[in-house]
Each structure stands twice: as C-alpha cells, then as structure tokens.
C-alpha cells in the first residue's frame, strides 16, 4: 500500500515542482530582495509600514518591470489601506492605481494563483468591479485549492453579491487551513457579516468580537461589531464605537454607504443602514 501511495504522489510532486520552476518570480535577486522586504513590512499592519511596503514594491517593479508578484504586492498595499482607513491619496486616485497594478500583474502572469487572488481582491474590494474580481479569485482556487488568500477573498466576493452561506463556507475553510494566520481577522469579520446579513446577530456578534480583539483598528471589524450591538439591543456599546469611528472619519455618513459599499444586495445595505442609524451615525 505504501509503495502504491508513493507511486501515485511522486509524479504529482514532480509536476508541481516543474510548474513552480516555470513561475520563477524574477531573475533579479535585487528585485526579489526588495519584494521580500515589502512583504515583511505589510505584515506589520501599520500605516507607516504600509507606505514602506508600497515603496519597496515600486522599487522591485522598476528593477524588474516583468515581476508580477511585485505588482501584486502593490495591490495588497491598496487593499490594506482601504481596510484600515489609511488612504494617502484621494479615493479616486487609489482606485485608479489599484486597477492599474492589478491589471498589470494579471497581464504578466495569468497562471500564478497568488497574483490572481490579489488582483481579483483589489478589483472586487478597492475598484468595486466585483464580478471580474470574483472570477479571478475563483480561478486562483481552481489552480490552488489550498491557497488561503484566495479562500479569504472568495468568501468576501460571495458576501458582496449576497450569497452569505457560500461566503461562510469559504471562511470556515480558511479557519481549517490556517487557524493561526496573521490575517485571520478577515475570516472572522467575514463570518460576522455573513451571520449579520442572515439575521443571526448572536453568532455575528461572537465573530465580530473575535475580529475586533484580533485587530482593534480594523475598520471593517469595528463597523460590524457596532452593527451587531445595535441590532442586538446593546445601543450604548454601539454608540461608543460609532463615536470612535466618527473621530477617525468625521465625514462618515449613512448616505455614503449605498454609494460606496461593495455589497450589492439591497436588503444587506438596508440592514447595515438600520444598524448604523441606531448606533447614532449621522444621515
């Protein structure tokens, strides 16, 4: 039996190694060094390190203009900026640049699952071209079913179009594949939104609390825990969070939700608007 298993696995490993070699990221060790330094910076989850990561990604892409992963790293910076409210330029400028980097990354490597997943995430989340982004993320999963980044964003793209059960399933896959992932807040917040949109406020609150505990400055986590508190009758707690969010962004208004949200289903947007109204957000 052991010999049979080895005989079946060995050719698959050999093919996987061949494919990995084909996707060698860059011939330039200098470009790769800048890329790795940028990757290290982005995992520190601060505004300053995000700026540094984007700068390093730009340097890597100048050294090797055909290095797809460098453009994908730049894309990740814009995704992180939006998630944490660290926007440096205007929203329109950041959307244009995120789109440019995503499309360039895809143009350079249509078969790298990580590149596809990040480019798809940027198009869906930052640029709000949800259908195209979802298709790229789906292709990334087809190429690598165990790629956690693709599973995260598959969950979110399902949420954006209102398929909450499929979204929850993808986030649960993330928790099984990588329970200690530093980006686990994305799955926790995603599960909170999925349960919230389904009207399961207690379950939503549990996941929202876990997400907020994991990364207290993650805006998506803060918004969903505020919404959960509001719809569960914990109005004072919801209003405290709303006050903090308004301090971070005094221009925040309920009327902006419909114009700027990635969510497509009317009932989901209306549920969020109701929760934010209870929490005391201005119209």
N, C-alpha and C positions, 0 to 999 in steps of 0.2 A: 504493500500500500504506500509506504514511504517513497519507494522508487517511482511509483506512478505519479505521486504528487509532485516530486521534484521534476520529473519529466514534463509535467504539464506546465509548471511555473517557470522553469528555466527559459524556454523560448519567449515567454511573455516579458520576462525581465530583460532579455537581450533586446527585444524590440523597443521596450521603454527606454533603454539606455541609448539606442540609436536615435530615437526621437529627441531625447534630451540633448544629445550632442548636436543634432541639427539646429536646435534652438539656442545654441551658444549665444549668450547675450551680447557680447561685444568683443572685438579683437583688442580693444584698448584697455589695458589694466588701469590706466589713469581714470578713464571714464567710469569703469566699474567701481573703482575706489570711491569716487565722488557719489556714485549711486548708493553704495552701501552706507556711506556716512549720512546721506539724506534719509535713508530708510531708518537708520538709528535715531535720527532727530525726530522723525514723525511719530515714533513710538513713545516719545516723552510727553506727548499730549499737552503742550503749552503753546501759547500764541507765538512766542519768540522762536521756539524750535520749529514750528510750522513754517515761519518765514525763512529760517535757515534751511529747512528741507527743500523748499521750493527753489531757493537759490542754488543749492547743490545739484538738484535735478536739472536745472537750466544749464549749469556748467557741464554736467555729464553729456547733455544732448548737443552742446556746442562742440565738445571734443569729438563725439561720435554722433552725427546727425541721424544715423540709422539705428540707434539704440532704442528700441521700442519701450523697454522697461523704464528708461529714464523719463519718457513722456508719460507713462502710466503713473510713475511716482509723482510727477507734477499734478496729474489728475487727482491723485489721492489727497494732495495738499488742499485742493479746492473743495473736495468733499468734506474734509475735516474742518476747514474754515466755516463752511455753512453749518455743520452740525454743532459747532461750539460758539458760533456767533463772532468769529474772529475776522470778519470781512475787512480787507485792507482797501480795496478799490470799490467803486460802485458795483451794485448788483449786476448791472448790465455788462460792465467790463469783465467781471469774474465769469459770467455766463459765457461770454464770447471766448475768453481764454480757455476755459474748461472744455468747451466744444472743440476748439482748435487742437488742443493737446489730445483729447480722446480720439478724434478722427485721424490724427497723425499716427498715434500708437497703433490703431487698427490697420491703417494703411501699411505700416511696416511689418506687422506680424498678426495675421488673421488666425493663427493656429496656436497661439500661446494662451492657455486658459486664464492666467493671472491678468494678462493685458486685456483680454476680452471682458473679464469680470469688472475690472476697474473702469474701463472705458464705458461699459454699459451702465455701471453705477452712476458715473458722472452725468451721462446723458439723461438718465431717469431722474436723478435727485437734484442735480445742480441746474441742468439745462431744461428739465421737465419735458424731455422727449421720451416719455415713459415706454411706449410700445417698442421703439427701436432699442432702448436700453435693456428692456426685458428680454428681447430676442438675443442680444449679445450675451447676457448673463446665462440664459438657457443653453446657448452653445458652449459656454465655458464649462457648465456642469456635464454636458454630453462628453466633452473632452476629458474632464477630470471630475468624477462624481464626488471625490473626497476633498475638493478644494473649498475650504471654509469661507474664503472671501466671496466666492460665487454663491454659496448657500445663504450667507447673510443677505446678499443683495437680491437673491431670488425671493426670499421672504419679504423684503421691502417692496419689490416691484409687484408682488401679489397683493400686498396691502394697498398700494396706490390705486389699483384697479378694483379693489373691493372684495377680493377673494380671500377672506380672513382665515378660513380653515386651511387652505393651501399655504398661506403665509405662516401660520402657527406650526404646520408640519415641517417647513423648512427651518424655522428657528429651533425646533426640537432636534433636528438633525445636527445643527451647529453645536448644541449643548452636548450631544453624544460624541461628536467628532473631536471637539476641542473645549472641554469644560473649563480649562484654565487660560483660555485665550485672552490676551490683554484687551481685545475688542469685544469681549462678551457682553458689554453694555448694549451693543447693537441688537443682540438677540433678545436680551431681557426687555429692553424698551419696545422692541418689535412685538414680543408676546403681550406686553401691556396694551399696546394699541390694538392688537388683534382681539383680545378679550374685551377691551373697552368698546370697540365697534360692534361686538356681538352682544353687548349689554351685560356682560359678566363682570361687574365692577369690582367685586371682591377679589377675583382672580387677577384682574387687571391691576388692582392696587398692590397686590403681592409682588408682581413682576416689576411694576413701576418703582416700588420702594427698593427692590434689589438693584435696579439700574441706577437710581439716584445715589444709592450707597456706594456703588462701584465707581461712579464718576459724577460727583456732585455738580460740576459745572457743565455737564452735557445738557444743552438746551432742550433737546427732544425728550430726554428723561424727565426734566423738570416740568415741561408742559403737560406730559401725560400724567404725572403724579398729581399735578394741580387739578387736571380734569377729573381724575378718579376721585379725589377728595370731594370735589364739587358735586359730582353725581351720586356720591355715597352719603351726602349729608354732613360731611366734615368741612363746613363752609369756612370757618375761621382759618383752618390749616390751608385751605385752597387760597384764601385771600392773602395769607402771609407769603406764599410762593409767588402769587401774582405781583405783589408789591416788589419782591426782589427782581422778578423779570422786568418790571417796568423801570426799575432803577438801571438795569443793564441796557434797556432799549426803550427810552421814553416815548418813542413814536409807535410803539406796539398798539395795534387796534384790532378789534374783532373784524372790522370791514376788510382788513388786509388778508384775512385767512382765505377767503374764497378766491381772491386774485392770485395769491402766491403759493397756495398749498399744492403739493404733489398729488394729494388724494383726489380721486376722480368721482367717487360715488357721492351723490347729493346727500344721502342720509348720514354718511360719515361726517361730512363737513358740517351739517346741521347739528349733529350731536356734539361736535367739538365747540361750535359756536355757543350752544346752550351751556356747556360746562364753563367756558371762558366767561360768559355773561354772569353766571352765578358767582364765579371767583372774583368778579369786580373789574374785569378788563374793560376799558372804555370802548364805546361803539366805534 
